[in-house]
Amino acid sequence: MSDDIFSQLFNLFNNDDGDVNWNLASQINNHINKKAEESFLLSNSELNYEEIFRAIQLNNQSLDTPFEDIENLQILNPKEYGNWFLDSVKHFDFSNLNIANSSPINLAGAQSSLIGMQLGNISGFLSKNTWGLSHFGVVLPSSKSLAINKLNFESRITKFEVDDKEATMALMALEFIALSLGKYNAPFLFILEQMQKSNESLIESLGEMKPDLDPTNFSNPEEMFSNMPELNNFNFDSIFDSIFAPLSFYRQVIKSTTKDFLNYIDLSVIDLVTDLDLVGTNEIISDFEKKISNYDEKSKGFINYLIESESEYSILDVMSNIDLIPSSSEIEDPISWAARTSLPPI
């Protein structure tokens, strides 16, 4: 099988190479970020990222209970960042995602490729449009390298009238905490659950294409590529629509944890660089950002509820158990979450 994305898609429905077609996921990410390397060369930051990262490492090592040991820093262009994202989730068990078995057409052999398509779209979307993990509150499971999505990271820093080094310190600390919290893998497992549900729309679209699904009907692989609706006009909301509130909750957990972790800079800078309402990014994700930020105050309220009610579950307990992650309605009404998790209300 050829390594290029068109041949990957051409062979999509005759391929099953394990739980996830990681090669296809990477090719889709690379395709979404095909212009990233050219723009990366134009970046000319004078900040010493390694020096700032080392200061954060030393701060972590000074804690009584340090966070995860992150060994090194990687400064990446968007395409590389997307592939780093994919590498960080490879250890997950994807075998329980049964997205093809309920299909109205025979897609059983395409299970791994359908998952690969979704993960490739997710990594491509995040790497092209976000400054990092803390942007949308995506808590990644595992990596010994802290990756900085350099172009978007630097673009974020320059949008504020604060000291560049202080803004960089705040953003890098947020990324450090977001990656460290990845040891609590319930948040990403929750995302995977939503990914499985989102495939209903993808399967429906493929079902409508049924007469054209036979690869022998295409004169070249690019025709199949052009007929994949999710790839050409990926609706990120279809995956995350039900977890805008939980993503907001993850962001607030990252923010509040970072404030406790990094107490030697003005903490208002952390609020500034994470505020999705202050500085628009681009039209593609502005609506996505708005939907998440709409839950910010409610997410803060949920965290305050945990503290003020002296809940038996800490914030990190919630992050470590998929059954404790609050739904949208529960973030708005913490008492209902308490009832579901057998907590006595205040």
CORMO-V457501 format. One record per residue. N is the residue number from 1. RES is the residue in three letters. SS is DSSP state (@ for helix, = for strand, . for the rest). PHI is phi as a letter, one per 30 degrees, with the letter a starting at -180 (999 if undefined). OMEGA is omega in radians with two decimals (* if undefined). Layout:
BEGIN
N RES SS PHI OMEGA
N RES SS PHI OMEGA
END
This chain:
BEGIN
1 MET . 999 3.12
2 SER . d -3.11
3 ASP . d -3.08
4 ASP . d -2.99
5 ILE @ d -3.10
6 PHE @ d 3.11
7 SER @ d 3.07
8 GLN @ e -3.13
9 LEU @ d 3.14
10 PHE @ d -3.12
11 ASN . c -3.02
12 LEU @ e -2.98
13 PHE @ d 3.05
14 ASN @ c -3.01
15 ASN . b 3.01
16 ASP . a -3.03
17 ASP . c -3.14
18 GLY . j -3.07
19 ASP . d -3.11
20 VAL . b 3.01
21 ASN . d -3.06
22 TRP @ d 3.13
23 ASN @ d 3.10
24 LEU @ d 3.12
25 ALA @ e -3.14
26 SER @ d -3.14
27 GLN @ d 3.11
28 ILE @ d 3.07
29 ASN @ e -3.13
30 ASN @ d -3.14
31 HIS @ d 3.14
32 ILE @ d -3.09
33 ASN . c -3.01
34 LYS . d 3.14
35 LYS . c -3.00
36 ALA @ d -3.04
37 GLU @ d 3.13
38 GLU @ d -3.14
39 SER @ d -3.09
40 PHE @ e -3.11
41 LEU . d -3.10
42 LEU . d -3.11
43 SER . d -3.07
44 ASN . b -3.12
45 SER . d 3.10
46 GLU . c -3.12
47 LEU . d 3.09
48 ASN . c -3.09
49 TYR @ d -3.13
50 GLU @ d 3.14
51 GLU @ d 3.13
52 ILE @ d 3.11
53 PHE @ d 3.13
54 ARG @ d 3.10
55 ALA @ d 3.11
56 ILE @ d 3.08
57 GLN @ e -3.12
58 LEU @ d 3.10
59 ASN @ d 3.12
60 ASN @ d -3.12
61 GLN @ d -3.14
62 SER . d -3.10
63 LEU . d 3.07
64 ASP . d 3.07
65 THR . b -3.08
66 PRO . d 3.01
67 PHE . d -3.12
68 GLU . e 3.13
69 ASP . d 3.08
70 ILE . c -2.87
71 GLU . d -3.04
72 ASN = a -3.13
73 LEU = c 3.07
74 GLN = b 3.09
75 ILE = c -2.93
76 LEU = b 2.94
77 ASN . d -3.05
78 PRO @ e -3.13
79 LYS @ d 3.12
80 GLU @ d 3.13
81 TYR @ d 3.10
82 GLY @ d 3.11
83 ASN @ d 3.02
84 TRP @ d 3.09
85 PHE @ e -3.13
86 LEU @ d 3.12
87 ASP @ d -3.05
88 SER @ d -3.10
89 VAL . c -3.05
90 LYS . d -3.09
91 HIS . d 3.12
92 PHE . d 3.05
93 ASP . d -3.13
94 PHE . c -3.03
95 SER . d -3.12
96 ASN . d 3.10
97 LEU . d -3.12
98 ASN . c -3.02
99 ILE . c -3.08
100 ALA . c -3.02
101 ASN . d -3.12
102 SER . c -3.08
103 SER . d 3.06
104 PRO . d 3.08
105 ILE . b -3.07
106 ASN . d 3.13
107 LEU . c -3.05
108 ALA @ e -3.13
109 GLY @ d -3.10
110 ALA @ c -3.09
111 GLN @ e -3.07
112 SER @ d -3.12
113 SER @ d 3.08
114 LEU @ d 3.07
115 ILE @ d 3.11
116 GLY @ d 3.10
117 MET @ d -3.12
118 GLN @ d -3.13
119 LEU @ d 3.09
120 GLY @ d 3.09
121 ASN @ d 3.13
122 ILE @ d -3.10
123 SER @ d 3.12
124 GLY @ d 3.12
125 PHE @ d -3.10
126 LEU @ d -3.07
127 SER @ d -3.14
128 LYS @ d -2.93
129 ASN @ c -3.06
130 THR . c 3.08
131 TRP . d 3.13
132 GLY . l -3.06
133 LEU @ d -3.04
134 SER @ d 3.14
135 HIS @ e -3.13
136 PHE @ c 3.13
137 GLY . i 3.09
138 VAL . d -3.11
139 VAL . c -3.08
140 LEU . d -3.07
141 PRO . d -2.93
142 SER . a 2.95
143 SER . a 3.07
144 LYS . d 3.13
145 SER = c 3.02
146 LEU = d -3.10
147 ALA = c 3.08
148 ILE = c 3.09
149 ASN = d -2.76
150 LYS @ e -3.06
151 LEU @ d -3.13
152 ASN @ d 3.10
153 PHE @ d -3.14
154 GLU @ d 3.11
155 SER @ d 3.13
156 ARG @ d -3.09
157 ILE @ d -3.04
158 THR . d -3.10
159 LYS . d -3.06
160 PHE . c 3.13
161 GLU . c 3.05
162 VAL . b 3.13
163 ASP . e -3.08
164 ASP @ e -3.10
165 LYS @ d 3.13
166 GLU @ d 3.10
167 ALA @ d 3.11
168 THR @ d 3.10
169 MET @ e -3.13
170 ALA @ d -3.11
171 LEU @ d -3.13
172 MET @ d 3.08
173 ALA @ d 3.07
174 LEU @ d 3.11
175 GLU @ d 3.12
176 PHE @ d -3.14
177 ILE @ d 3.14
178 ALA @ e 3.12
179 LEU @ d 3.13
180 SER @ d 3.13
181 LEU @ d 3.12
182 GLY @ d 3.10
183 LYS @ d 3.00
184 TYR . c -2.92
185 ASN . d 3.12
186 ALA @ e -3.13
187 PRO @ e -3.12
188 PHE @ d 3.04
189 LEU @ d 3.10
190 PHE @ d 3.09
191 ILE @ d -3.14
192 LEU @ d 3.07
193 GLU @ d 3.13
194 GLN @ d 3.11
195 MET @ d 3.12
196 GLN @ d 3.13
197 LYS @ d -3.09
198 SER @ d -3.10
199 ASN @ d 3.09
200 GLU @ e 3.13
201 SER @ d 3.11
202 LEU @ d 3.14
203 ILE @ d 3.12
204 GLU @ d 3.12
205 SER @ d 3.13
206 LEU @ d 3.11
207 GLY @ d 3.11
208 GLU @ d 3.13
209 MET . d -2.97
210 LYS @ e -3.12
211 PRO @ d -3.06
212 ASP @ c -3.00
213 LEU . d -3.13
214 ASP . d -3.10
215 PRO @ e -3.14
216 THR @ d 3.13
217 ASN @ d -3.09
218 PHE . c 3.13
219 SER . d 3.07
220 ASN . a -3.07
221 PRO @ e -3.09
222 GLU @ d 3.10
223 GLU @ d 3.12
224 MET @ d 3.10
225 PHE @ e -3.10
226 SER @ d -3.13
227 ASN . c 3.11
228 MET . c -2.99
229 PRO @ d -3.09
230 GLU @ d -3.11
231 LEU @ d -3.10
232 ASN @ d -3.10
233 ASN . b -3.00
234 PHE . d 3.14
235 ASN . c -3.08
236 PHE . d 3.11
237 ASP @ e -3.09
238 SER @ d 3.09
239 ILE @ d -2.97
240 PHE @ c -3.05
241 ASP @ e -3.09
242 SER @ d -3.11
243 ILE @ b 3.01
244 PHE @ e 3.12
245 ALA @ d 3.07
246 PRO @ e 3.08
247 LEU @ d 3.06
248 SER @ d 3.11
249 PHE @ d 3.11
250 TYR @ d 3.12
251 ARG @ d -3.14
252 GLN @ d 3.06
253 VAL @ d 3.12
254 ILE @ d -3.10
255 LYS @ d -3.09
256 SER @ d 3.11
257 THR @ d 3.12
258 THR @ d 3.11
259 LYS @ d 3.07
260 ASP @ d -3.08
261 PHE @ d -3.01
262 LEU . c -3.02
263 ASN . c -3.12
264 TYR . c 2.96
265 ILE . b 3.10
266 ASP . d -3.05
267 LEU . d 3.10
268 SER @ d 3.10
269 VAL @ d 3.10
270 ILE @ d 3.08
271 ASP @ d -3.09
272 LEU @ d -3.02
273 VAL @ d 3.14
274 THR @ c -3.09
275 ASP . d -3.10
276 LEU . d -3.11
277 ASP . d -3.01
278 LEU . d -3.04
279 VAL . b 3.09
280 GLY . d 3.12
281 THR . c 3.03
282 ASN . a -3.04
283 GLU @ d -3.07
284 ILE @ d -3.04
285 ILE @ c -3.10
286 SER @ d 3.12
287 ASP @ d 3.10
288 PHE @ d 3.11
289 GLU @ d -3.12
290 LYS @ d -3.13
291 LYS @ d 3.11
292 ILE @ d -3.07
293 SER @ d 3.09
294 ASN . d -3.12
295 TYR . c -3.02
296 ASP @ e -3.10
297 GLU @ d 3.12
298 LYS @ d 3.10
299 SER @ d 3.05
300 LYS @ d 3.13
301 GLY @ d 3.12
302 PHE @ d 3.12
303 ILE @ d 3.09
304 ASN @ d 3.11
305 TYR @ d 3.12
306 LEU @ e -3.09
307 ILE @ d -3.04
308 GLU @ d 3.13
309 SER . d -3.09
310 GLU . h -3.12
311 SER . e 3.07
312 GLU . d 3.11
313 TYR . c 3.05
314 SER . d 3.09
315 ILE @ e -3.11
316 LEU @ d 3.02
317 ASP @ d 3.14
318 VAL @ d -3.12
319 MET @ d -3.05
320 SER . c -3.06
321 ASN . b -3.08
322 ILE @ d 3.14
323 ASP @ d -3.14
324 LEU @ c -3.14
325 ILE . d -3.08
326 PRO . d 3.04
327 SER . d 3.12
328 SER @ e -3.11
329 SER @ d -3.13
330 GLU @ d 3.06
331 ILE @ d 3.09
332 GLU @ d -3.10
333 ASP . b -3.09
334 PRO @ e 3.13
335 ILE @ d 3.13
336 SER @ d 3.05
337 TRP @ d 3.13
338 ALA @ d 3.13
339 ALA @ d -3.13
340 ARG @ d -3.11
341 THR . c 3.06
342 SER . i 3.07
343 LEU . c 3.05
344 PRO . d 3.11
345 PRO . d 3.13
346 ILE . d *
END
